[in-house]
Amino acid sequence: MGGAGRQPFRGRLTALAGILLVAFSAREAVSAVSPLLGPISEDLPLDAVTTGILGMLPTAGFAVMGFLAPPLLRRIQLEHLLLVAMLLTTLGQVGRALGWNIPAFLLFTWIAMLGIGVVNVVIPPLLMKYFPDKTGILAALHITLLGASTAMAAQFAIPLSDPYGWRFSIGIWAALSVAAAMPWLIVLAGKRTVARSKTSPANDRPSLPTNPIKPWRSSIGWGAALIFAGCSSNTFAALSWLPVVLIDRGMSQETAGSMLALYSILTVPVALIAPLVVVRMPRPLPVAILFVLAFAIGYGGILFAPPRSAAVWVVIAGLGQGAYAFAFTMINKRTRTQSGSGILSGFAQGVGYALASVGPFFFGLLHHPGDGWLPSFGMLGAWLLVLSAGAMMVNKPRLLEDAFLVVQPDAKEARN
């Protein structure tokens, strides 16, 4: 872990600012829309199928980039890929705000989600590259800011839309993506003076396995993928449909938007705590089970408790989003190198988000006036079983690279 010490302080500080700004700009495009479905539908025809497709786009975009990012990482520097991500996110958000019809609105939403998908895959190896000795605490900060950005866009969606219109409300967040690109431009401009870290490609080679890493042949790879599938299907279904469910139960549009913000902000406390606990536990399965139970209990209250108590159950369900912090932390906990982290991150998120993309779509499709939302939440319960299975598969303390070693006599002991 000595590579961090060879990174010049100024370069690491700029990279830290870049990582945190990227995190703070990486979820507004997801959560800014669902509170505004009513105003948007006055200009663009949003039926249940279109809304379901719109809800699928985040996880589908993340899945595509999960598969594409690892080969790109072998050809393009992490920092350059991150700048491409910021460009896509900015273009998508601005284009969506200007969208003149449903196809354009969906297309630019898709472009923004592709950009966020690149961010999802690139951040774990970036943390390993610049801060190999601080991955736990920085994963916590990163996920905390993801939650804060999600909540902020949901909370301010209606207040910004009322005076300025829904197009301004969903487009203004592109400014954060532009701001997030600035530190990385500075990092690249000063790259000639930055010493090569131990996790740069040249220095990473000695710890690489003799055989190529094939995560699909490892229970770690499939376990991580199932965790992402389970937690993402639940989280993104809520981001797409929670306001609709609450409005259907008699809540006002603005209050429902605030409930979505409350749900999103609950990522913050669990994201601050969960990674710090997980990195210290040899077998962190109990942490994942706690998040599964929080989701399940919260859903039960949202479905069956009186609407006036909705905030309580939204809070409990919101705590379940700590499963994402668990998934993110396990990528670096179960890998040794920047290369292994990038490969596992890409595979787990590619497969996981591909599976999860059906969650928001079928959540809306399964809703019928006679049955209420019970079938929809029942589907999310099935995904919680998937999440639990994945957590069991990554529970054993071992490293992904070790499954593909031929000879590596000086291999370090698996991290707990």
Secondary structure, DSSP 8 states (H G I E B T S, - for coil): -GGGGGS-HHHHHHHHHHHHHHHHTSSHHHHSSGGGHHHHHHHS---HHHHHHHHHHHHHHHHHHHHHHHHHHTTS-HHHHHHHHHHHHHHHHHHHHT--SHHHHHHHHHHHHHHHHHHHHHHHHHHHHH-TT-HHHHHHHHHHHHHHHHHHHHHHHHHHHHHH-HHHHHHTTHHHHHHHHHHHHHHHHTGGGS---TTSHHHHGGGS-SS---GGGSHHHHHHHHHHHHHHHHHHHHHHHHHHHHHHTT--HHHHHHHHHHHHHTHHHHHHHHHHHHTT-SS-HHHHHHHHHHHHHHHHHHHHS-GGGHHHHHHHHHHTTHHHHHHHHHHHHT--SHHHHHHHHHHHHHHHHHHHTHHHHHHHHT-BTTTBTHHHHHHHHHHHHHHHHHHHHT-S---GGGGG-S--TT------
